[in-house]
Amino acid sequence: MENYKLVLPEHLNHHGFLFGGNLLKWIDEVSYIAVTLDYPGCNFVTVAMDQVIFKKSIRKGTILCFDTSRKREGNTSVEYLVKVFKDSIATGVREMVFSTYITFVCLDENGRKKPLCT
């Protein structure tokens, strides 16, 4: 699944670069959308991101592409790979700026783990 985000001034730090926390929030959102669509009727929470390494800087006006794909399914959890690319408006060149594995666990109405909905 692909999603896009435009980096606006309110997403930047005082040096004009994207706050890393905003990128992590967007990754959590787009992967939550993917897992929710893949497993209708399930309730999920994020339990892990495998690593947080920012590879390139991101400035105002950048269009980010979030490519989310399911990689592993367990009994109560599911893992997705999220790759983040920045697309140059001037050249059309796409460059990867971040990637991480994110894991969700399925919960019942009392907040306990439960098997994935099928």
C-alpha positions, 0 to 999 in steps of 0.5 A: 500500500502506498500513502503520501504526505506533504511536508509543511512548515508546521512539521519542521524544527527550528533549522528547517528540517522535518522533526523525526517524531513527525515521520515516526507518527506518519509511519505509525498511521499509514501502517495502522491503516494497512493492518486495519484494512488487512484484518477487518474487525480486529483491534490493534496496537503498535508494540515495536519498531525495529530501528530508527535510523534517519538516512537523509534530511527532509525539508519543507515541500518534500513529498514523502511516499510511504510504501507499506507491506506485510512481512510476517504474521503470527498468532496474535501479531503481524509485522509490516515493512515501511519504506519511506521515499522522498520524491523530487518535484524538480527531477522526479527522482525517488530516494529512500530516506527511512525504513523500519519494521513495525509490529502490531498486536491484536487485542480483545475488548479488555486489552488482552492479546487475542488471535488475529481475525481471519 
